Amino acid sequence: METAELGEIRKQVAQILEELAVTAGLGPGRLVVIGASTSEVAGERIGTGGAENIAAELFAGVDEIRQKYGFDVAFQCCEHLNRALVVERGVLERMRLTEVAAVPVRKAGGSMAAVAYTRLSEPCLAESIEAHAGLDIGETLIGMHLRRVAVPFRPALRYVGKARVNAAWTRPKLIGGERAVYALPKVQESHLCE
């Protein structure tokens, strides 16, 4: 890819992730899973043309929005590492995640996970997570790492490079059936003075 195209990828992912962050109310204490096929971003079939220069631009765009809103990120590896996730050690410990032993590389883990592993301050791999939201660049299937209940999110921009983008945020389960109450009734001010 040309240098100008790489810069555009950074802008596209930042725009999409910011839109998701605002819609989902993402901030400190929230976790976002990122799945990305750099092959798809370049217009190739998933798993056939991984590119660390593309992954670096995706990482930069994600990190820009992560720093702005304060949420944590997890980068999904490919199926060769059983879709394990690259996270900061602090996230792994805080969320009591199960650590697995591997170092993602382009051919086993994927370019996105490999770049994330070199850019995070204290990276490690978690076996699985339950994220509050997710961004899927190139249809990498991140659903297994989302909390229930996932709410599909359609960003205004539907592509990063040549890769289709899907996203979701999650909400708590509604339980209790027809008798359940999900919010306390608002008290009218006129009744407070009587």
N, C-alpha and C positions, 0 to 999 in steps of 0.2 A: 504494500500500500504506500501511496505517496504521503509525504509529511503532512500536507494539508488535510488529507483524509483522516490521518491518525488524530490530528487535533480536533477534527469534527466529531470523532468517536467519543472523545473525552467530554465534549460539550453535550452530546446526545445523552449519554448515560447520566450525566449530572442533572440534566433537565428532567429526565424521567424519574430518577430517584428523588429529586426534590419534590416533584408533584406527588409521589407516593408518600413521602415523609409528611407533607402537609395534610393530605387526605387521611392518613392513618394515625396522625398525632404522634409520630415517632420522635423520641427524645431519649435522654439518659435512662438507662435501665431496660431499654428495648433492644431487641436483636433482629437483624435483617439478614436473611440468607440470600446470597448472590450465586446464581448459576450462570455460567457463560461459556459459550463455544466460540473460541476465537476463529475457528474454521468457518463457522456460519457467518460471523461478522465480515469475514473476507469474501463471502460468497461461495464457499466450498461446502461440501457435505460434512456434517459433524464428525469429528474424530479423524479427519484426513489431512488437515493442514494447519495444525496448531501454530500459533505465532506469539512469541513472548513480547514483541513490540506492540502488538494489539492489546495483549493482556496488561501491559504497563499503562497504556492510555485508559483502559477500562478501570484499572485500579486507581489511577489518579482522579478520575471523575467521581468514583464512589467515595474515595477518601475525602475529597473536597466537601461533599454533602454530609458525610459522617461527622467530620469536624464541626461543621456549621450547626448540626442538630444534636450531636452528642450521643447518638445511638451506637451500638456495637454491630459488627459485621462478621459473618461466617461465609467463607468461600467454599462452595461445594466442589469436591474432586470428581473425577470421572468414575465410571464403573470399575476400572481396574484397581481402584482403592476403595471399592464398595461404597462410593458416594460419601466417604468420610468428609469432614469439614475442617478447613484451616481457620483457627481462631486464636486470639490472644490467650495466653495462659491464665490471665486474670479472669477472663470470661469463663473458661473451662472450670476454674475453681469456684467462682461465684455461683455458677449454675449447676455445679456438681455433675458435670458431664463425664462420660467415660472416655479416657484417653486411649488412643491406639497408636502403635509405633510404625511410622513410615515418614518418609520425606517425599512430598509430591514433586515430580519432574514432568516435563512435557509429555513423555510417552506413558507415564503411569501416574495419573493424577490430573493431568491437563495443564495447559499453559497458564490459565487463570490462577489455579491453585498454586502452581509453582512460583509464579510471580508474587502472589500474596504471601507465601511462606518466606520469601526473601525480604519483603517490605515491612511486615509486622515487627514490632519490637521484641516480642517473646512468643513466637508462633509454636503451635502444637496442633495435633489432629484430634478432633472429637469424633466418636463413632456416629453419633446422631444428635440432633437438637430438636427443639420445638420453638421455632422462630415466630415472632410477632408479625412479620411481613416478609415478603420475598420478591426478588426481581429475577426473572428468567430470560436470559438473552440467548436466543438460538434454540429454544425448546429443549432444555437439558433436563426437564422434569424435577423441579424442586419441591413438589407437593409433599413428599415424604418427610420433609423437614419443617413443615408448617404446623402450628398449633391448630386445633379444632376451635372454631369453625372458620374456614377460609372464605373470604369474600373476594371474588374476582375484581380486579381493578384494571381498567382499560385506560392507559395514559394517552394523552393527546398525541404524542409521538410514538408510533408503533414499531419503529425499526431503529436499531443501532447498527450502523453500516448496512449490511445486507441481511442481518439477522432479525427475525421477528421477535418481538418482546411481549411477554406476558408478566403480570404481576398480581399480587394478592396481599391483603392484610387480613388479620384475624380478629375475631370478637369472641367474648365469652359465650358459652352455650346458654341458651334460654331453656330453663327447666321448669317443670311444675304443671304444665298443661293449662287448661282454660281458667283455672282459679288463680294462677300465679300472677303476682304483681311485680313489675319490673322497675317501677320508680314510685317514690312516695308522692302522693298528691300535693300540689302546691297549695299552701295556705293563703287565702286572700287576705290582704291587709285590713279590709274593713271589718273582718271578724276578730282581729286582734285587739281592737279597742273596746269591744262590747263587754 
